[in-house]
Amino acid sequence: MTNIDQLSIDTIRVLAADMVQAANSGHPGAPMGCAPMAHVLFTQFINANPKNSEWFNRDRFVLSNGHACALQYVLLHLLGYKVSMDDLKNFRQLNSVTPGHPEKTHTDGIEVTTGPLGQGIANAVGMAVAERHLAATFNQPEFPIIDNTVFAIVGDGCLQEGVASEASSLAGHLELGNLVVLYDSNGIQIDGSTNLGFTEDVLKRYESYGWHTLEVADGDNDLVGLTRAIETAKAVKNKPSIIKITTTIGYGAAKAGSAGVHGAPLGADSLAAVKKLFGFNADQKFVVPEDVYKYYGERAAQGAQTEKVWNELLAKYAQAHPKLYAELSRRLEGRLPEGWEDVLPRYSPSDKALATRKLSETALSALAAKIPELMGGSADLTGSNLTRWKDAVDFQPESTELGNYAGRYLRFGVREHGMAAIGNGMAAYGGVIPFTSTFLNFISYAAGASRLSALSKLRVLYIMTHDSIGLGEDGPTHQPIETMAMLRATPNYLNFRPADGNEVSAAYISALQHSDRPSVLSLTRQNLPQLEGSSIEQALKGGYSLHTYGSGSKLDLLIAGTGSETSIAVDAAKLLAEQGLTVKVVSMPCLELFSAQSDEYRHSVLTPGVPSISVEALSTFGWHKYVHCPIGIDTFGASGPYLELYELFGLTPEAISKKALKIVDYYKSTPVPTLALEF
């Protein structure tokens, strides 16, 4: 270990502790323990240009144990990213670029939002998938345009989370040799020693997954061992690598090696003692020696030079392979192919009734042919989700003889949570648009990751089928009731429940147009008719007036429907019209898009002064904002043929029309309140 290495490591330790102490909040222990491995990684291995943090062929770094983010912020500052010393001083403060856990949308140089443990390593797997796919798609002899490595630091807590196991298992199968994970094995978590509940042999577990495993026994001091381990890991091309690095949490502090340094400031006396131990002035705060700035500045300059060489190679690539270059440039600029919307089908009422999952299959197949960056798969439900187009090639290592890395269809296995987190990593990497698929009810398995899709503003498409009691005999274990309410309550989500083919096409258009929002497409198992009055253009507004039934000059009732219940609403309106009422049916495939429309438009659809009901074979939670009386299911479902279930839960045209008459009668003597107001 050279003097500058030791000085740099100690600077990182002290600066991280200063940040937590100033904030009176945070986690000093992991940054202090991880400082040596992070220093070696960032000064010797990671190729990146701090002056252009979006350079596409940069190595990616993920801090999976996001509570240790003081470590990452210090490194970003030292390297010259847009993280100033004042930003470090404002750690965990409102509106700072140094929030309490890393956020992709807040801080220059942060690749993914982490904090919920295990998400980061799963994101890293997704990034490695994207890199291997783009390399297989665009690289040519003498032109390794895409050839970066994905690095991650993880902690004991990350590796206890199921999502990490799901993603790591798949990474081993996929032979992702471009992924290197540094495992900070400090033996401590919030409750105390990991001996309380985490005593497995992690490296044997990862060896069984198909990973290459290494170990560094003294992660506090052995920089040579750390360097050799990372070099060895990078040299293994057919397996992901994990390096177990034994460290001391809170190295140098009075409570080092204990839970006492995990999630609380060191305290003034302990911090002063740490500074003295490492040769710093105990009375000074937020100090970086000039030699450390210089050393990290030299590494940053190397990164800028690496990008310059890559840009020169890219220019030659453009001359040698102009079509590939044009396609790569389009993707990196975030532009979708010209005319992509035109490939989506349009439907009329005379067209055949089909399940919306089948209509989705048609739409997805057309889009896959037009948008080559569209890439994804199913959690072992391909034949049910209908997400694999006819000429799709599986993303698989060639050694399996099941596909290749240029393939675009992923076999996620029964790993819903890992699938969603991998999708986030793919979206964050760039150059691909990921989709994932399972039954709607099982997005609940993936909620930890799917929530981060929204928080991180990532375009991930969740193609969810079997979306209600309409799936029938599988019963309440598989029938989503509360699921859509949860998704609608999640900020920055677009949730679609299309009622027919036009609305399916609109859902895909909107999902792809919104590059900063995830989307859920909730699709039926049962056949649905193509509706009179539906259109792609109208559906893109999230809600619209579908058709009015009856001959009166004044509306008596409004019925709003989504998905499979919209056609039921139509039939109920027809029954009511036969009894002399005038009823408008509104289709509301996406409440989020509808709520974003102007007051004038929303009121033109929902029609103030008219009693209204909604019909949806899901929880009624959230519907009172839009209608006076929501009709739905606020219990769990049941097992049986789906038509019998609809009858059991009162979701037939006859049952709805009977309830509607009571509502109309009630509001004859009661003022009708105006809903969906925004102030």
Salt bridges, closest charged atoms under 4 A:
ASP5 OD1 - HIS39 NE2 2.72
ASP10 OD1 - ARG13 NH1 3.28
ASP18 OD1 - LYS275 NZ 2.88
GLU103 OE1 - HIS106 ND1 3.23
GLU111 OE2 - ARG58 NE 2.79
GLU111 OE1 - ARG60 NE 4.00
GLU131 OE1 - ARG132 NE 2.64
GLU200 OE2 - ARG205 NE 2.52
GLU312 OE2 - LYS308 NZ 2.85
GLU327 OE2 - ARG330 NH2 2.63
GLU327 OE2 - ARG331 NE 3.08
GLU333 OE1 - ARG335 NE 2.67
GLU361 OE1 - LYS358 NZ 2.76
GLU373 OE1 - ARG330 NH2 2.76
ASP394 OD1 - ARG388 NE 3.06
ASP394 OD2 - ARG411 NE 2.81
ASP467 OD2 - ARG497 NE 2.93
GLU532 OE2 - HIS547 ND1 3.87
GLU537 OE2 - ARG346 NH2 2.67
GLU565 OE1 - ARG497 NH1 2.61
ASP599 OD1 - ARG602 NH2 2.09
GLU616 OE2 - ARG488 NH2 2.79
GLU616 OE2 - ARG497 NH1 3.82
GLU678 OE2 - LYS625 NZ 3.42
